[in-house]
Amino acid sequence: MLKLRGHHLFCLPGYRGMGYSKEYVENMTAWHQTLRNHPETWVQIVNGPDKLCEKYPNSGEYHCENENIYARDAAILKKMNLKVGDILTWKDIEDHIQKHINPSDILHVCETCSWRSYGVCQEGIQEILDGKGLREVK
C-alpha cells in the first residue's frame, strides 16, 4: 500500500520526470509508473510526509513539514471529498479527480507551489478528466 499526502494527489498526474534530486526523481518515477501500470494499487491518505517525501533532499528546511504544505494537503483533500485515513485505489482517486476537480483549481490551491508555473499539473489533471490516466514517464 502506498501512503500519500493530499497535495501529491495533484502532483502525480502532472509528474513529468522532474524533481529535486536524482534520488527523488527515481523514487517518484517508480511510484508514478506503479500507479500508472497498476491503478488498482491501494493508497492510504496520510497527514504529513509520505513515501514520496522520503527522498526529498536534506538541504536545510524540510519542505515536507512546512505549514503551507499541510494547508495545501488539507485544501486538496477537502476539494476531492477525501480525508486523512481513507484507503482507496489509485483508480478511485482518479474518479474523485474526475468528479471534483478542474485544472484551474491548481491555480488557486497550489498558488505558492514552485512547480505550478510549468503548467504540467494542470495538463495532468486534464488528462485524468479525459480518462487518459497517468502518462508514461521515461
Secondary structure, DSSP 8 states (H G I E B T S, - for coil): -EEE-TTHHHHHHH--S--SSHHHHHHHHHHHHHHHH-TT-EEEE-SS--TTGGGS--SSS-GGG-HHHHHHHHHHHHHHT--TT-EEEHHHHHHHHHHH--TTHHHHHTTT-TTGGG-HHHHHHHHHHTT--S----
